[in-house]
Amino acid sequence: MPTKAFVAEDHPLYREGLVGSIKRHPEIDLVGQAADGERALEEIRELEPDVALLDLKLPGLDGLSVIRALGGNQAKTRSIVLSAYADGDLILEAFEAGGAGYLSKDALGNEVCEAIIAAGSGERVLSPGLDLRLAEEISRQKDEASRLSFRESEILELMAEGLANPAIGQELCISESAVKTYIRRAYEKLGVTSRSGAIAEAMRRGILT
């Protein structure tokens, strides 16, 4: 059975090219198209295609808003974002919104068709070369999430000197409960559960010398 596809793209010439490629593919059935996000959302809900190609910058509702309105990962229709932008944060946001894929507008017609079929079969798709951008963004976000704040580093240094929580609070002029909160956050970022483990891991990372 052919994969039912829908195209939402506001640029007439680019949409015409997509539609032409899809119509020529024997394994894909184009069931509709739209030039703006609100019309796309309405038509997709009515037609229930297997896969929707959504321009990231659609007028009205943008592509990610359409994906969220359809139900994200829970939607019957799997959505592929089309974009001229190759930023890692946009790629990650598209997948987090529930998208099944992210394609560059430089993708050839046959590559788009292959992506439609793959997404219709339950796969996630990404244009060649964009996987590196996505990996870089994920790595950057992980680095930011694991980076200790100035206060957390400061408390670790005092812990390494052997100070107990009340003494650390007095030294920094903060409450003992605040000290415990900073320590808990530092443990989470370092992936440890004890003072000795936190000090050892901080030394390994070069936070403590």
C-alpha positions as CSV (number, residue, x, y, z in Angstrom):
1,M,0.0,0.0,0.0
2,P,1.4,3.4,-0.9
3,T,2.5,5.8,1.8
4,K,0.0,8.7,2.0
5,A,1.8,12.0,2.0
6,F,0.9,15.7,2.6
7,V,3.0,18.7,1.7
8,A,2.9,22.1,3.5
9,E,5.2,24.7,1.9
10,D,4.5,28.4,1.2
11,H,7.0,28.8,-1.6
12,P,5.1,28.0,-4.8
13,L,8.1,26.9,-6.9
14,Y,9.6,24.7,-4.2
15,R,6.2,23.2,-3.4
16,E,5.7,22.5,-7.1
17,G,9.0,20.7,-7.3
18,L,8.2,18.6,-4.2
19,V,4.8,17.7,-5.4
20,G,6.2,16.7,-8.8
21,S,8.8,14.4,-7.3
22,I,6.2,12.8,-4.9
23,K,3.6,12.2,-7.6
24,R,6.2,10.4,-9.8
25,H,7.0,8.0,-7.0
26,P,5.0,4.8,-7.3
27,E,5.1,4.0,-3.5
28,I,3.8,7.4,-2.4
29,D,0.2,8.8,-2.8
30,L,0.0,12.6,-2.4
31,V,-3.3,13.3,-0.7
32,G,-3.0,17.1,-0.2
33,Q,-1.0,20.2,0.0
34,A,-1.2,23.6,1.7
35,A,0.7,26.9,1.7
36,D,0.2,27.9,5.4
37,G,0.3,26.3,8.8
38,E,-3.4,26.7,9.8
39,R,-4.6,25.2,6.5
40,A,-2.1,22.4,6.8
41,L,-3.3,21.5,10.3
42,E,-6.9,21.5,9.2
43,E,-6.2,19.3,6.2
44,I,-3.9,16.9,8.0
45,R,-6.5,16.3,10.7
46,E,-9.1,15.6,8.0
47,L,-7.1,13.5,5.6
48,E,-4.9,11.7,8.1
49,P,-1.9,11.1,5.8
50,D,0.8,8.8,7.0
51,V,3.5,11.5,6.6
52,A,3.4,15.3,6.4
53,L,6.2,17.4,5.0
54,L,6.1,20.7,6.9
55,D,8.1,23.8,6.1
56,L,9.7,25.1,9.3
57,K,8.8,28.7,8.5
58,L,5.1,28.3,7.4
59,P,3.0,31.4,7.6
60,G,0.5,31.4,10.5
61,L,1.4,28.3,12.4
62,D,5.0,27.3,11.8
63,G,6.0,23.7,11.2
64,L,6.8,22.9,14.8
65,S,3.5,24.4,16.0
66,V,1.7,22.2,13.6
67,I,3.5,19.1,14.9
68,R,2.6,20.0,18.5
69,A,-1.0,20.7,17.6
70,L,-1.3,17.3,15.9
71,G,-0.1,15.6,19.1
72,G,3.6,15.3,18.7
73,N,4.8,11.7,19.1
74,Q,1.2,10.6,19.7
75,A,-0.1,11.9,16.3
76,K,-1.4,9.4,13.7
77,T,0.6,11.4,11.1
78,R,4.3,11.4,11.3
79,S,5.9,14.7,10.4
80,I,9.1,15.7,8.7
81,V,10.4,19.2,9.0
82,L,11.8,20.9,5.9
83,S,14.2,23.7,6.5
84,A,16.9,25.8,4.9
85,Y,18.4,26.1,8.4
86,A,20.9,23.4,9.6
87,D,21.2,24.6,13.2
88,G,21.6,21.8,15.7
89,D,19.2,23.5,18.2
90,L,16.4,23.6,15.6
91,I,17.0,19.9,14.6
92,L,16.8,18.9,18.3
93,E,13.7,21.1,18.9
94,A,12.0,19.4,15.9
95,F,12.6,15.9,17.3
96,E,11.6,17.0,20.8
97,A,8.4,18.5,19.4
98,G,7.5,15.0,18.1
99,G,8.9,15.2,14.5
100,A,9.9,12.1,12.7
101,G,12.6,13.8,10.7
102,Y,14.4,16.9,9.6
103,L,15.4,17.5,6.0
104,S,17.4,20.2,4.4
105,K,15.8,22.0,1.5
106,D,18.9,21.1,-0.5
107,A,17.7,17.5,-0.4
108,L,17.0,16.0,-3.8
109,G,13.5,14.8,-4.8
110,N,14.4,11.1,-4.5
111,E,16.0,11.7,-1.1
112,V,12.7,13.4,0.1
113,C,10.7,10.5,-1.3
114,E,12.9,7.9,0.5
115,A,12.5,9.9,3.7
116,I,8.7,9.9,3.4
117,I,8.7,6.1,2.9
118,A,11.1,5.6,5.8
119,A,9.1,7.8,8.1
120,G,5.9,6.1,7.1
121,S,7.5,2.8,8.2
122,G,8.3,4.2,11.6
123,E,11.8,5.3,11.1
124,R,13.4,8.7,12.0
125,V,15.0,10.5,9.1
126,L,17.7,13.1,8.8
127,S,19.4,14.7,5.8
128,P,23.0,13.5,5.3
129,G,25.4,15.8,7.1
130,L,22.8,17.1,9.6
131,D,23.5,14.2,12.0
132,L,26.8,15.9,13.0
133,R,24.9,19.2,13.8
134,L,22.5,17.2,15.9
135,A,25.3,15.4,17.8
136,E,27.1,18.7,18.4
137,E,24.0,20.3,19.8
138,I,23.2,17.4,22.1
139,S,26.8,17.4,23.3
140,R,26.7,21.2,23.9
141,Q,23.5,20.9,26.0
142,K,25.0,18.0,28.0
143,D,28.1,20.1,28.7
144,E,26.0,23.0,29.9
145,A,23.8,20.8,32.1
146,S,26.8,19.3,33.8
147,R,28.8,22.5,34.3
148,L,29.0,23.5,37.9
149,S,28.0,27.1,38.9
150,F,30.5,29.3,40.7
151,R,28.7,28.7,44.1
152,E,28.7,25.0,43.6
153,S,32.4,25.0,42.8
154,E,33.1,27.2,45.8
155,I,31.3,24.8,48.1
156,L,33.2,21.8,46.7
157,E,36.4,23.6,47.4
158,L,35.4,24.1,51.1
159,M,34.2,20.4,51.2
160,A,37.6,19.4,50.0
161,E,39.2,21.4,52.9
162,G,37.1,19.3,55.3
163,L,34.5,21.8,56.3
164,A,31.0,20.5,57.4
165,N,27.8,22.0,56.0
166,P,27.2,24.5,59.0
167,A,30.8,25.8,58.6
168,I,30.4,26.1,54.9
169,G,27.3,28.1,55.4
170,Q,29.0,30.4,57.9
171,E,32.0,30.9,55.5
172,L,29.8,31.9,52.6
173,C,27.1,33.7,54.7
174,I,24.3,31.4,53.5
175,S,21.9,29.0,55.3
176,E,22.7,25.4,55.9
177,S,19.7,24.4,53.8
178,A,21.1,26.4,50.9
179,V,24.4,24.6,51.3
180,K,22.6,21.3,51.1
181,T,20.7,22.4,47.9
182,Y,23.9,23.4,46.2
183,I,25.6,20.2,47.2
184,R,22.7,18.1,45.9
185,R,22.8,20.0,42.5
186,A,26.6,19.4,42.4
187,Y,26.1,15.7,43.0
188,E,23.6,15.5,40.2
189,K,25.9,17.3,37.7
190,L,28.9,15.2,38.7
191,G,26.9,11.9,38.8
192,V,27.9,11.0,42.4
193,T,26.2,10.3,45.7
194,S,28.8,11.2,48.3
195,R,31.3,13.8,49.4
196,S,34.3,11.7,48.7
197,G,32.8,10.8,45.3
198,A,32.1,14.5,44.5
199,I,35.6,15.6,45.4
200,A,37.2,12.8,43.4
201,E,35.1,13.5,40.4
202,A,35.7,17.2,40.6
203,M,39.5,16.6,40.8
204,R,39.2,14.3,37.8
205,R,37.5,17.0,35.8
206,G,40.0,19.6,36.8
207,I,37.4,21.6,38.8
208,L,39.5,21.0,42.0
209,T,43.3,20.9,42.0
